Amino acid sequence: MSAQIIPREGTTELGVQLRRAGRCVSFANGCFDVLHPGHVRYLQAARRQGDVLVVGINSDRSVSALKGPGRPLLPAEARAELVAALEPVDYVIIFDELTAEAMLSELRPDVHCKGSDYTTETVPERALAERLGIAVAIVGDPKDHSTRKLLAEIARRHRKD
C-alpha cells in the first residue's frame, strides 16, 4: 500500500486525527528532486522516530528558490508520488513555504526529523519546534549523497560521451 497524498489544506485535520488515534507522529521534509539512497535512509530513520511518518515535499516554486535555476527536475506531484511509494512513508503533503514552520504549526507532530546535514542548532524550525513541544531529531546516514552531486556526475559522464 502506498502512502496517501494529502492536500495542503488537510494538514491540520490530519494532525488532529492522528493525535486522537494516539499515534506518535514523525515529520520529515525536503525537495526529493531525484531520489537517491540518502533520501531512503533519511526516511527510514525518520519513520523509526514514530509510528506514523508524514513527509512534506517542497513545491516547485520553493525548490527553485532554495536550489536555484533549473530545479526541480521533476514536478512536485511526481516527487510526491515517488516518495509516497516508499515503504516508510504514510502521508505526503506538498507545501509552498521555504521552511517547514507552517507545516509544524498545523500538523503538530511529536518529532521533527532533519537529515544529517543539519545539527540540532542549525535546524531552521528549531525555535518553533521547541515552543510547540516538538522534539527535533537528526536522522539518516552521513550526508554522502546529494542530488547536486548526482546531477554533476551525470553531466560529467555526458561530456565524456
Buried (B, 14 or more C-beta within 10 A) or exposed (E): EBBBBBEBEBBEEBBEEBBEEEBEBBBBBBBBBBBBEBBBBBBBBBBBBBBBBBBBBBBBEBBBBBBEEEBBBBEBEEBBBBBBEBEBBBBBBBBEBBBBBBBBBBBBBBBBBBBBEBEEEEBEBBEBBEEBEBBBBBBBBEEEBBBEEBBEEEEEEEEEE
